Amino acid sequence: MTARKEITGYHEVRAAARDYETYSSDLQGDRDVRNYRQLPLEVDPPRHQLIRRAIQPLFLPKTIEAHVPEFTAIAKQLIKEINARLDAGEIVEVGDELALPYVVRCLTIIYNRPQDYEEWLSWGPDVWTAESHGTDEEARAAHRERNFDAHTSRSGVKLQTYLDRVFDEADANPKEDLWGFISKLEFDGVPITRVEMQGAANVMLAGGRDTVVKLITGLIWHLINSEQDREFLTHTPDARNGAIDEMLRFLTPLSKMERVPREYVEIPDDQRDTSKYVLLSFVSANYDKTVWENPEQIDLHRKKQPHMAFGFGPHTCMGMGITEHETRTLLNELLDEWPGWKFAGEPEIYWLEESDYKYIDRFKALRITR
């Protein structure tokens, strides 16, 4: 595929993310694994706001805050189980055995679907590789560069099969859970269609898994790696929110997103030349040396500055409050009584190099002992 235009730099990316008239979100992403749009992510205002307002009750601060005691109980239990395993001489992998179960369990609480825990967990951190178990670097590079027209090992079978089943059930007997809520939505008085149901559900399950797992894994990596920062956060609880912001900036779990120039919006999706799509590089914004001093360093004392890990403008991530509450709850539990975790061997980390900075693409393995 021909290299696409990429918008880089903090101020440039912010301006482009805000300017949906020039750089539209009116496109279908993940073209290798789905044939419908994620909602409200892949539509522009005013329809974007219409859908966003309808879904917003799920993401209100008071809604998420009400679940914090349950998040706390989940964190306590997971830490207790991991410590017992470590004391028995086992090695634990942080991403697969702590971060992922924690994130998935929290989602079952938020969405009121406790019965789905084992199924969701079986998908792994990235639902698109649940069927294919794709780990080849060519596929990862295609996903990172949003090149959905390349051959990849990703698959949408698992998620699509699941969504067909739960929405059939919701149509027949809606319950007080996420799928019942979505199935009863109306947009400007018009009942939601099945395709729109899938679009709304898709972003709620496909998003917020691998990104939050990377954040939590990276945070634990840094707590083990930097005794000085760990002690600072232990004795300065008020600094913990800022620490999460700094880790979000440093890790930028979703590095790039597609936009389509306005002149192509009227062309049907399947007839567009996607090489003309534009990439917004959020990671370049978060590593812009004109904005961040020593951006390749984790600095918990950094002057407060809005990062771009959740995007910017009208399409800012709706789930950022969930991410922050989940992460802060786990961080508090770890620091209230640090369990003495240590690396069991060198962490396996994939770094990527851009023109003037490098960043963590993913944690392949982070094994701990104590």
PELINZI-V734883 format. One record per pair of residues at least 4 apart in sequence whose ideal C-beta (glycine too) atoms are under 6 Angstrom apart, sorted by sequence separation. I is the first residue (numbers start at 1). J is the second residue. D is the distance in Angstrom with one decimal. If there is no record, write none. Layout:
# PELINZI-V734883
<<I	J	D> <I	J	D>>
This chain:
# PELINZI-V734883
<<19	23	5.8> <20	24	5.7> <30	34	5.1> <38	42	5.1> <43	47	4.8> <44	48	5.6> <45	49	5.3> <48	52	5.9> <61	65	5.8> <67	71	5.9> <93	97	5.1> <94	98	5.0> <95	99	5.1> <96	100	5.6> <101	105	5.9> <107	111	5.8> <116	120	5.2> <123	127	4.6> <129	133	5.9> <156	160	5.2> <163	167	6.0> <170	174	5.0> <176	180	5.9> <192	196	4.7> <198	202	5.8> <202	206	5.4> <203	207	4.9> <208	212	5.6> <221	225	5.9> <222	226	5.7> <232	236	5.6> <239	243	5.9> <247	251	5.8> <260	264	5.2> <267	271	5.3> <308	312	5.8> <311	315	5.8> <312	316	6.0> <324	328	6.0> <7	12	5.4> <37	42	3.9> <43	48	5.1> <85	90	4.2> <92	97	5.1> <94	99	6.0> <108	113	5.2> <129	134	4.5> <134	139	4.7> <142	147	4.3> <175	180	4.6> <186	191	5.4> <192	197	5.6> <267	272	5.0> <311	316	5.0> <353	358	4.4> <7	13	5.7> <108	114	4.9> <124	130	5.7> <174	180	3.8> <233	239	6.0> <310	316	5.6> <311	317	5.6> <16	23	4.9> <85	92	5.9> <123	130	3.7> <185	192	4.4> <223	230	4.9> <233	240	5.7> <310	317	4.0> <351	358	5.1> <352	359	6.0> <40	48	4.8> <142	150	4.0> <264	272	5.6> <287	295	4.3> <7	16	4.8> <28	37	5.0> <108	117	5.0> <170	179	4.3> <174	183	5.5> <351	360	5.9> <352	361	4.6> <82	92	5.3> <142	152	5.0> <170	180	5.3> <233	243	5.7> <310	320	4.3> <40	51	3.8> <349	360	5.8> <350	361	4.5> <39	51	5.2> <40	52	4.6> <350	362	5.1> <139	152	4.0> <166	179	4.7> <170	183	4.1> <139	153	4.6> <349	363	5.7> <350	364	5.9> <27	42	6.0> <182	197	5.3> <104	120	4.9> <348	364	4.0> <25	42	5.6> <104	121	5.0> <136	153	5.9> <260	277	5.3> <348	365	4.1> <26	44	5.1> <182	200	5.3> <25	44	5.6> <134	153	3.0> <182	201	6.0> <258	277	5.0> <259	278	4.8> <347	366	4.9> <24	44	5.5> <78	98	6.0> <134	154	5.4> <132	153	4.5> <259	280	5.9> <286	307	5.5> <132	154	6.0> <286	308	5.4> <345	367	5.8> <132	155	4.3> <256	279	4.8> <257	280	5.2> <285	308	4.1> <344	367	4.2> <20	44	4.9> <78	102	5.6> <131	155	3.8> <344	368	5.6> <100	125	5.5> <129	154	5.8> <256	281	5.3> <344	369	4.1> <128	154	4.2> <131	157	4.6> <282	308	4.5> <131	158	4.8> <341	368	4.6> <342	369	5.6> <130	158	4.2> <219	247	5.2> <255	283	4.0> <342	370	5.8> <218	247	5.9> <341	370	5.2> <167	197	5.4> <252	282	5.7> <340	370	4.6> <74	105	4.8> <252	283	4.3> <127	159	5.0> <218	251	4.7> <252	286	4.9> <71	106	5.5> <123	158	5.9> <163	198	5.3> <215	251	5.9> <214	251	5.9> <249	286	4.6> <163	201	5.6> <215	253	5.7> <70	109	4.9> <214	253	4.7> <67	109	5.3> <211	253	3.6> <211	254	5.6> <250	298	5.3> <246	300	5.7> <246	302	5.9> <243	300	5.0> <252	309	5.3> <249	307	3.9> <248	307	5.7> <248	309	3.9> <296	357	5.8> <113	177	5.4> <112	177	4.1> <111	178	3.7> <287	357	4.3> <229	300	5.5> <222	298	5.9> <283	359	5.7> <127	206	5.1> <244	327	5.3> <125	209	5.5> <126	210	4.5> <125	210	4.2> <125	213	4.4> <240	331	5.7> <33	128	5.1> <234	335	4.9> <233	335	5.7> <103	212	4.9> <251	360	6.0> <103	213	5.7> <146	256	5.8> <208	319	4.9> <212	323	5.3> <146	258	4.7> <215	327	6.0> <100	213	5.3> <99	213	4.5> <32	148	4.8> <31	148	3.9> <99	216	4.0> <224	341	5.7> <30	148	5.9> <95	213	5.8> <99	217	4.9> <224	343	6.0> <32	152	5.3> <33	154	5.2> <32	154	5.6> <34	156	5.1> <95	217	4.5> <33	156	3.5> <94	217	5.2> <149	274	5.7> <94	220	5.3> <54	185	5.1> <51	187	5.9> <50	187	5.3> <50	188	5.8> <221	366	5.6> <1	147	5.5> <217	363	4.8> <217	366	5.6> <36	195	5.1> <39	199	3.9> <38	199	5.4> <39	200	4.7> <36	198	5.7> <37	199	5.2> <41	203	5.4> <36	199	5.2> <38	202	5.2> <38	203	4.0> <106	326	5.1> <29	258	5.9> <27	260	4.6> <23	259	3.7> <24	260	5.0> <24	262	5.5> <26	265	4.9> <22	262	5.8> <24	265	5.2> <28	269	5.1> <91	344	4.7> <75	329	5.7> <23	278	5.8> <75	330	4.7> <83	339	5.4> <64	321	5.2> <72	329	5.5> <76	333	5.9> <64	322	5.7> <71	329	4.2> <75	333	4.3> <59	318	5.0> <61	321	5.7> <64	325	5.1> <68	329	5.9> <17	280	5.9> <16	280	5.7> <48	314	5.9> <13	280	5.4> <95	363	5.7> <45	314	5.6> <13	285	4.2> <94	366	4.2> <2	275	4.3> <4	277	5.8> <5	278	4.9> <6	279	4.4> <7	280	5.4> <8	281	4.7> <1	275	5.9> <93	367	5.4> <94	368	6.0> <4	279	5.8> <6	281	5.5> <10	285	4.4> <8	284	3.8> <91	367	5.1> <92	368	5.4> <10	288	4.0> <91	369	5.9> <9	288	5.4> <10	291	4.4> <86	369	5.9> <86	370	4.8> <25	315	5.5> <17	312	4.1> <18	313	3.9> <17	313	4.1> <14	312	5.1>>
